[in-house]
């Protein structure tokens, strides 16, 4: 089967720029769909998602509210953000994926978007996974375009140009999507979002379009940030395309390691002189990094120890072969308060090439 239809959506319907979307009267914005991945009920929605969705989430809660002391307030909110409000074409609802008429409170339930395209037709249901899948397809296509622009004579680019020539007269959406649709994306996951239902939904949303295609590569966001800060900086202006310079963090760590090793060797030599014994090889210095990440959705503090120093060449890009996560503290933020705090003490070794 050719493609999944996302190629046509990217070319004809999607407005990737938020400013363009807000300035276009016909545009419909689905706010932060990745925050709803895997949610089975409104109670499962994180505080970050509740804050980001704002009135949209409040209206969904009001629509399912029981008759209690807050029922009057809920009905006021429901009238303000009801589904048939022409100014609010998007709403949230809990649906059943097993074909049932109503959710049953099981694993087949999902929080989804309802989009009112016409007052004469029923609302269209869009799962968060579908919206995230479109965004992943856009990222794949941008990677392909950038790669072809930098390496126009590569085999993949020549294959694509040939397929475009063979599909002359056609828009080529399916052929193009078949090419970039299987690019395996790498996704950095913050600790507060690393929940099983969310990760399972993310894998489904970003998996390749062809049967048997590779799934995404998921990484802790703190580790991804650390590796990114350690990677050498490419020097495109240099005549030697393989010329890379160490990053600022790598230079700082290299200088610190040299200083610590020199101090340890000096102390070992002094101790050997006093005891009239042979100098003992000092223990290697292993730097400990503390990374702090802050976004509008949450905070994360991670301590990582680096090991296995390795020289850079064409095959080895990271100056350290081992990154051990010693401890991580993270919390989800919403509505001005810190909720859902999670603390983990783990010992995870990551081998990096």
C-alpha positions in Angstrom: 0.0 0.0 0.0 1.2 3.5 -0.8 1.7 5.9 2.0 -0.8 6.8 4.7 -2.1 10.0 3.2 0.0 12.2 5.5 2.0 13.5 2.5 -1.1 15.2 1.1 -2.0 16.6 4.5 1.5 18.2 4.8 1.4 19.7 1.4 -2.2 20.8 1.2 -3.7 21.3 4.6 -1.1 21.6 7.4 0.1 25.0 8.6 3.2 24.2 10.6 3.7 27.9 11.7 1.6 28.7 14.7 1.4 32.4 13.7 0.1 31.5 10.3 -2.5 29.2 11.8 -3.8 31.8 14.2 -4.0 34.5 11.5 -6.0 32.2 9.2 -9.7 32.2 9.9 -10.2 28.7 8.4 -7.4 27.1 10.4 -8.1 24.8 13.4 -5.4 24.4 16.0 -5.1 21.3 18.1 -3.2 22.5 21.1 -0.3 20.3 22.4 -1.6 16.9 21.3 1.5 15.1 22.6 0.5 15.9 26.2 -2.6 13.7 25.8 -0.9 10.6 24.4 -2.1 7.4 26.0 -4.6 9.1 28.3 -7.6 6.8 29.0 -9.7 9.3 31.0 -9.7 12.9 31.9 -8.3 11.9 35.3 -5.2 10.6 33.6 -4.4 13.9 31.9 -1.3 15.5 33.5 -1.3 18.9 35.2 0.9 20.2 32.4 -1.7 19.2 29.8 -4.5 20.7 31.9 -2.7 24.0 32.1 -1.9 24.0 28.4 -5.4 23.0 27.3 -7.0 25.5 29.6 -10.7 26.1 28.8 -10.7 23.1 26.4 -10.0 20.8 29.4 -12.4 22.6 31.7 -15.2 22.2 29.1 -14.5 18.5 28.9 -14.7 18.1 32.7 -17.9 20.1 32.8 -19.5 17.9 30.2 -18.9 14.8 32.3 -19.5 16.4 35.7 -21.8 14.8 38.2 -24.5 16.6 40.0 -22.6 17.9 43.0 -22.0 21.3 44.7 -20.1 22.5 41.6 -22.7 21.5 39.1 -23.9 25.1 38.7 -20.4 26.3 37.9 -19.8 23.4 35.5 -23.0 24.2 33.6 -21.8 27.8 33.1 -18.5 26.6 31.8 -20.3 24.1 29.6 -22.4 26.9 28.0 -19.4 29.0 27.4 -17.4 26.3 25.6 -20.1 23.9 24.3 -19.4 21.8 21.2 -21.7 23.8 18.9 -20.0 27.1 19.8 -18.8 28.4 16.4 -15.9 30.1 18.1 -14.8 26.8 19.6 -14.7 24.1 16.9 -12.4 21.9 19.0 -13.4 20.0 22.1 -12.2 17.0 24.1 -14.0 13.8 24.7 -13.4 10.3 26.0 -14.1 7.7 23.3 -14.1 3.9 23.0 -11.7 2.3 20.5 -13.4 -1.1 20.7 -16.5 0.1 18.8 -18.6 0.6 21.8 -21.1 3.5 22.0 -19.7 4.8 25.2 -16.4 4.4 27.1 -16.3 1.7 29.7 -13.3 2.7 31.8 -10.9 0.2 30.4 -7.8 0.2 28.3 -9.8 0.7 25.1 -10.8 4.2 26.2 -8.9 7.3 24.9 -9.1 11.0 25.3 -9.5 12.5 21.8 -10.2 15.7 20.0 -13.6 16.5 18.5 -13.5 18.9 15.5 -16.6 20.6 14.4 -16.0 21.3 10.6 -19.7 22.1 9.9 -22.8 22.8 11.9 -24.7 20.4 9.6 -22.3 17.4 10.2 -21.1 15.4 13.2 -17.8 16.3 14.8 -14.7 14.5 13.4 -12.7 12.5 16.0 -8.9 12.9 15.9 -6.8 10.9 18.3 -3.7 12.6 19.8 -1.6 9.8 18.2 -2.9 10.9 14.7 -1.9 14.5 15.3 1.5 13.6 16.7 2.0 11.2 13.7 1.4 14.1 11.3 4.0 16.2 13.2 6.4 13.3 13.1 5.9 13.1 9.3 6.6 16.8 8.9 9.9 16.3 10.9 10.8 13.4 8.6 10.2 15.3 5.5 12.2 18.3 6.7 15.1 16.0 7.5 14.9 14.5 4.0 14.8 17.9 2.3 17.8 19.1 4.4 19.7 15.9 3.7 19.1 16.1 -0.1 20.0 19.8 -0.1 23.4 19.0 1.6 24.1 15.8 -0.3 22.3 16.1 -3.7 24.4 13.3 -5.2 23.7 10.6 -2.6 22.1 7.4 -3.7 18.9 8.2 -1.8 18.5 11.5 -3.5 19.1 10.0 -6.9 16.5 7.3 -6.2 14.0 10.0 -5.2 14.6 12.1 -8.3 14.1 9.0 -10.5 10.8 8.2 -8.7 9.7 11.7 -9.2 10.5 11.6 -12.9 8.6 8.3 -13.2 5.6 9.9 -11.5 5.5 12.9 -13.9 2.0 14.4 -14.0 1.2 13.2 -10.5 1.6 15.1 -7.3 3.9 12.4 -6.0 2.6 12.5 -2.4 2.5 8.7 -1.9 5.9 8.1 -3.5 7.5 10.8 -1.4 5.9 9.6 1.8 7.1 6.1 1.1 10.6 7.5 1.0 10.7 9.5 4.2 7.9 7.7 6.0 10.3 5.0 7.3 13.0 7.4 8.6 13.3 6.3 12.3 12.9 9.4 14.4 14.7 10.0 17.7 12.6 11.4 20.5 13.9 12.9 23.7 11.5 12.1 26.6 11.4 14.2 29.8 11.3 12.1 33.0 7.8 13.4 34.1 6.3 12.2 30.8 8.0 8.7 30.8 4.8 6.8 31.6 4.0 3.4 29.9 0.7 4.5 28.3 2.3 7.7 26.9 5.4 5.9 25.6 3.3 3.1 24.0 1.2 5.7 22.2 4.2 7.7 21.1 5.8 4.5 19.6 2.6 3.8 17.7 2.3 7.4 16.5 5.9 7.7 15.2 6.4 4.2 13.8 7.3 4.0 10.1 4.5 3.7 7.5 5.7 0.4 5.9 5.0 -3.0 7.5 8.0 -4.0 9.5 9.5 -0.5 9.6 11.7 0.5 12.5 10.1 2.2 15.4 11.4 5.4 17.0 14.5 5.7 19.1 13.5 6.9 22.6 16.0 8.6 24.9 15.8 10.3 28.3 15.8 14.0 27.5 18.6 14.7 30.1 20.9 12.1 28.5 20.1 13.4 25.0 20.9 17.0 26.2 24.2 15.7 27.6 25.2 13.9 24.5 24.2 16.9 22.4 26.4 19.2 24.5 29.4 16.7 24.1 29.2 16.2 20.4 31.8 17.9 18.3 30.9 21.0 16.4 31.0 20.6 12.6 33.0 23.2 10.7 31.3 23.5 7.3 33.3 26.6 6.4 36.5 24.5 6.6 37.8 23.0 3.4 38.1 19.7 5.2 34.5 18.5 5.5 35.5 16.0 8.3 37.0 18.7 10.4 35.2 19.0 13.8 36.1 21.0 16.8 35.3 19.9 20.4 32.3 21.5 22.1 32.7 24.0 24.9 31.6 21.4 27.5 34.1 18.8 26.1 36.9 21.4 26.4 36.0 22.2 29.9 35.8 18.6 31.0 39.1 17.7 29.2 40.8 20.6 31.1 39.3 19.5 34.4 40.3 15.9 33.9 43.9 16.8 33.0 44.1 19.0 36.1 42.6 16.4 38.4 44.9 13.6 37.0 48.0 15.8 37.5 47.0 16.6 41.1 46.3 12.9 41.8 49.7 11.9 40.2 51.5 14.5 42.3 49.9 13.3 45.5 50.7 9.7 44.7 54.4 10.6 44.0 54.7 12.5 47.3 53.1 9.6 49.2 55.5 7.1 47.5 58.5 9.3 48.5 57.4 9.5 52.1 56.8 5.8 52.4 59.7 4.8 50.1 57.5 2.7 47.9 56.6 2.7 44.2 54.0 5.2 43.1 50.5 3.8 42.9 48.5 4.5 39.8 45.7 6.9 40.9 42.0 6.1 40.3 40.7 7.7 37.1 38.8 10.9 37.6 35.1 10.5 36.5 33.3 13.8 36.1 29.8 14.2 37.4 27.4 16.5 35.6 24.2 17.9 36.9 21.8 19.0 34.2 18.8 21.2 34.9 16.0 21.3 32.3 13.0 23.7 32.6 10.1 24.2 30.3 6.5 25.4 30.6 5.5 21.8 31.1 7.9 20.6 33.9 11.2 20.6 35.6 14.0 18.0 35.6 17.3 17.7 37.4 19.6 14.8 36.6 23.0 13.8 37.8 25.1 11.8 35.4 28.6 10.4 35.6 30.8 10.2 32.5 33.3 7.4 31.9 35.3 5.6 29.2 37.0 8.6 27.6 37.6 7.9 23.9 39.4 9.8 21.1 37.3 11.2 18.3 37.5 9.9 14.8 35.2 9.3 11.9 33.4 6.5 13.7 33.4 7.8 17.2 31.7 11.1 17.8 31.1 11.3 21.6 34.2 11.9 23.7 32.8 9.6 26.5 31.7 6.1 25.9 29.7 5.7 29.1 27.0 7.9 30.6 25.6 6.7 33.9 22.4 8.3 35.2 23.0 8.4 39.0 19.8 10.2 40.0 16.9 12.1 38.5 14.3 14.3 40.0 11.5 15.6 37.9 8.0 17.1 38.3 5.2 18.1 36.1 4.1 21.7 36.2 0.6 23.0 35.8 -1.5 26.0 36.8 1.3 27.7 38.7 1.9 24.7 41.0 4.3 21.8 41.0 2.4 18.5 40.9 3.2 14.9 40.2 6.7 15.0 41.5 8.7 11.9 40.7 12.1 10.9 42.1 14.2 8.1 40.8 17.5 6.7 42.0 18.7 4.5 39.1 22.0 3.2 37.7 21.6 3.2 34.0 24.6 2.8 31.7 24.4 4.2 28.2 27.1 3.3 25.7 27.6 6.1 23.3 29.5 6.0 19.9 
